[in-house]
């Protein structure tokens, strides 16, 4: 990125989306879902199971235990090709299950994309905890 960024967000503590910059395809996008009113745990499990199946088919790498249940994967030549770098985690924060998915359009040449996506998930969980006053993993 070389120019100024415009960030867009949509949602609330329970269900939302954030991306930057506001272009299509979105180079960086973060989506979150939280167990609660209108979002039963069964729905979170369904979304996680669906993503797990796709990521595993594409060689997904399991996240470290401290980040919860999740995987990082590269999904080229799929309907997701505009954002092929993906990482998802289902974890507890404030006693409720959360699901965060991060989508990237590309990574810098020479970088370890999987390692970078795992670190981005670590940052996203920490930031979610700060914004919504909960401790990831608890």
C-alpha positions as CSV (number, residue, x, y, z in Angstrom):
1,X,0.0,0.0,0.0
2,X,1.4,3.4,-0.9
3,X,-1.6,5.7,-0.6
4,X,-3.9,6.8,2.2
5,X,-6.2,4.1,3.5
6,X,-10.0,4.4,4.0
7,X,-11.3,1.8,6.5
8,X,-14.9,0.7,6.4
9,X,-16.7,-1.2,9.1
10,X,-20.2,-2.7,9.4
11,X,-21.6,-4.5,12.3
12,X,-21.4,-4.7,16.1
13,X,-19.9,-6.8,18.8
14,X,-21.9,-9.9,17.7
15,X,-21.6,-9.8,13.9
16,X,-19.5,-7.6,11.7
17,X,-17.0,-6.9,9.0
18,X,-14.0,-4.5,8.6
19,X,-11.9,-3.8,5.6
20,X,-9.2,-1.5,4.3
21,X,-8.9,0.1,1.9
22,X,-12.4,0.4,0.5
23,X,-11.7,-1.1,-2.9
24,X,-12.8,-4.3,-4.7
25,X,-11.4,-6.8,-4.3
26,X,-10.7,-6.0,-0.6
27,X,-6.9,-6.4,0.1
28,X,-7.6,-7.0,3.8
29,X,-10.9,-8.0,5.4
30,X,-11.8,-9.2,8.9
31,X,-15.2,-10.7,9.7
32,X,-16.4,-11.7,13.2
33,X,-19.3,-13.6,14.7
34,X,-20.1,-14.0,18.4
35,X,-22.3,-16.5,20.1
36,X,-25.4,-14.8,21.6
37,X,-28.8,-13.4,20.7
38,X,-29.5,-14.3,17.0
39,X,-26.3,-16.2,16.7
40,X,-26.6,-19.6,18.4
41,X,-23.4,-21.7,19.0
42,X,-24.7,-24.2,16.4
43,X,-24.4,-21.5,13.8
44,X,-20.8,-20.8,14.7
45,X,-20.1,-24.5,14.7
46,X,-21.7,-24.8,11.2
47,X,-19.6,-21.9,9.8
48,X,-16.4,-23.2,11.4
49,X,-17.0,-26.8,10.1
50,X,-17.7,-25.5,6.6
51,X,-14.5,-23.4,6.6
52,X,-12.5,-26.2,8.1
53,X,-13.5,-28.6,5.3
54,X,-12.5,-26.1,2.6
55,X,-9.2,-25.2,4.2
56,X,-8.2,-28.8,4.9
57,X,-8.9,-29.6,1.2
58,X,-6.4,-26.9,0.3
59,X,-3.6,-28.0,2.8
60,X,-4.8,-25.8,5.7
61,X,-2.4,-25.5,8.7
62,X,-3.8,-25.8,12.2
63,X,-3.4,-22.7,14.4
64,X,-1.4,-22.8,17.7
65,X,-3.7,-23.9,20.6
66,X,-3.6,-20.5,22.3
67,X,-5.5,-19.1,19.3
68,X,-8.4,-21.6,19.6
69,X,-9.8,-23.9,17.0
70,X,-8.6,-22.8,13.6
71,X,-6.7,-23.0,10.4
72,X,-4.8,-20.9,7.9
73,X,-4.8,-21.7,4.2
74,X,-4.1,-20.5,0.7
75,X,-7.0,-21.1,-1.6
76,X,-6.0,-20.3,-5.2
77,X,-8.2,-21.3,-8.2
78,X,-11.4,-21.3,-6.1
79,X,-14.4,-19.0,-5.9
80,X,-12.3,-17.2,-3.2
81,X,-9.4,-16.4,-5.6
82,X,-9.8,-12.6,-5.0
83,X,-8.8,-13.2,-1.4
84,X,-7.0,-16.5,-1.4
85,X,-5.1,-16.1,1.8
86,X,-7.4,-17.0,4.7
87,X,-7.3,-17.7,8.4
88,X,-10.1,-18.6,10.7
89,X,-10.3,-19.2,14.5
90,X,-13.1,-20.0,16.9
91,X,-12.1,-19.0,20.4
92,X,-13.6,-17.9,23.8
93,X,-13.5,-14.3,24.9
94,X,-15.5,-13.2,27.9
95,X,-17.0,-16.7,28.3
96,X,-18.6,-16.6,24.8
97,X,-17.4,-18.2,21.6
98,X,-16.2,-15.9,18.9
99,X,-15.3,-16.7,15.3
100,X,-12.9,-14.4,13.4
101,X,-11.9,-14.9,9.8
102,X,-9.3,-12.8,8.0
103,X,-9.0,-12.6,4.3
104,X,-6.0,-11.2,2.3
105,X,-5.8,-10.6,-1.4
106,X,-2.0,-11.1,-1.4
107,X,1.1,-11.1,0.7
108,X,4.5,-9.6,0.0
109,X,6.8,-11.8,-2.1
110,X,9.2,-13.8,-0.1
111,X,7.0,-13.7,3.1
112,X,5.7,-16.8,4.8
113,X,2.0,-16.2,4.2
114,X,0.8,-18.9,6.7
115,X,3.0,-17.6,9.5
116,X,1.9,-14.0,8.7
117,X,-1.8,-15.0,8.7
118,X,-1.3,-16.7,12.1
119,X,0.3,-13.5,13.5
120,X,-2.6,-11.4,12.1
121,X,-5.1,-13.7,13.9
122,X,-3.1,-13.1,17.1
123,X,-3.4,-9.3,16.6
124,X,-7.1,-9.5,15.6
125,X,-8.0,-11.5,18.7
126,X,-6.1,-9.2,21.0
127,X,-7.8,-6.1,19.4
128,X,-11.2,-7.8,19.6
129,X,-10.6,-8.3,23.3
130,X,-9.6,-4.6,23.8
131,X,-12.6,-3.3,21.8
132,X,-15.2,-5.5,23.5
133,X,-13.6,-5.8,27.0
134,X,-12.9,-9.5,27.1
135,X,-9.8,-11.7,27.3
136,X,-9.2,-14.0,24.3
137,X,-8.9,-17.6,25.5
138,X,-11.1,-17.0,28.6
